[in-house]
């Protein structure tokens, strides 16, 4: 599953364009490496997402073939492993 679609389906990002923007700015890492929106994610991958001063790390548990997911289904796609506040880049 594409990274940008996973971020939207899991509701980590509210919209696909937001996910694409974060990826293009280098704020999304897959297994410690900056990733493009089209990067394929699979169960077991570790995602690190930086939004402002908040850095969140997730483990991918499952992917979906559908773009739309309910809140309950979205929570089953990943597990939050770490969340911290760091000084903003600006």
C-alpha positions in Angstrom: 0.0 0.0 0.0 1.3 3.5 -0.8 2.6 5.5 2.1 0.3 8.5 1.5 -2.8 6.2 1.2 -1.8 4.4 4.4 -1.5 7.7 6.4 -4.9 8.7 5.2 -6.6 5.3 5.7 -5.1 5.0 9.2 -6.3 8.6 10.0 -2.7 9.6 11.0 -3.2 12.4 8.4 -6.7 13.8 7.8 -6.2 14.0 4.0 -4.0 12.5 1.3 -2.7 15.9 0.3 -1.5 16.5 3.8 0.3 13.1 3.8 1.9 13.9 0.5 3.0 17.3 1.7 4.6 15.8 4.8 6.4 13.2 2.7 7.7 15.7 0.2 9.1 17.9 3.0 11.0 14.9 4.4 8.9 14.8 7.6 7.9 11.1 7.2 10.5 8.3 7.7 9.9 4.6 7.0 12.3 2.4 8.9 14.5 5.4 9.5 14.7 6.6 5.9 12.9 9.6 4.4 10.2 8.3 2.0 8.2 9.6 -0.9 4.4 9.4 -1.0 4.5 6.4 -3.3 6.7 4.3 -1.0 5.2 0.9 -0.4 4.5 0.1 3.3 3.9 -3.3 4.7 3.1 -4.8 8.1 6.1 -4.5 10.4 7.4 -1.2 9.0 8.1 1.6 11.4 6.8 5.1 10.5 8.1 8.3 12.1 5.9 11.4 11.4 6.9 14.9 12.5 4.2 17.5 12.7 5.4 20.8 14.3 6.9 20.0 17.6 5.4 16.5 17.9 7.2 13.4 16.6 5.2 10.2 16.6 6.5 6.7 15.8 4.1 4.0 14.6 4.4 0.3 13.8 2.3 -0.8 10.8 0.2 -3.8 11.9 -1.9 -4.2 8.7 -2.7 -2.5 5.4 -6.1 -2.2 3.6 -7.1 -2.3 0.0 -9.9 0.2 0.6 -9.2 3.9 0.9 -12.1 4.5 3.3 -11.9 3.1 6.8 -14.0 3.5 10.0 -12.4 4.8 13.1 -12.3 1.3 14.6 -10.7 -0.2 11.4 -8.2 2.7 11.3 -7.0 2.0 14.9 -6.3 -1.7 13.9 -3.9 -0.7 11.1 -1.1 0.7 13.4 0.2 0.9 16.9 1.7 4.0 18.5 5.1 3.1 19.9 6.5 6.5 20.8 5.4 10.1 20.9 7.6 13.1 22.0 7.8 16.8 21.8 11.0 18.3 20.3 11.9 21.9 19.5 10.4 23.1 16.2 12.8 23.2 13.1 12.1 26.9 12.4 
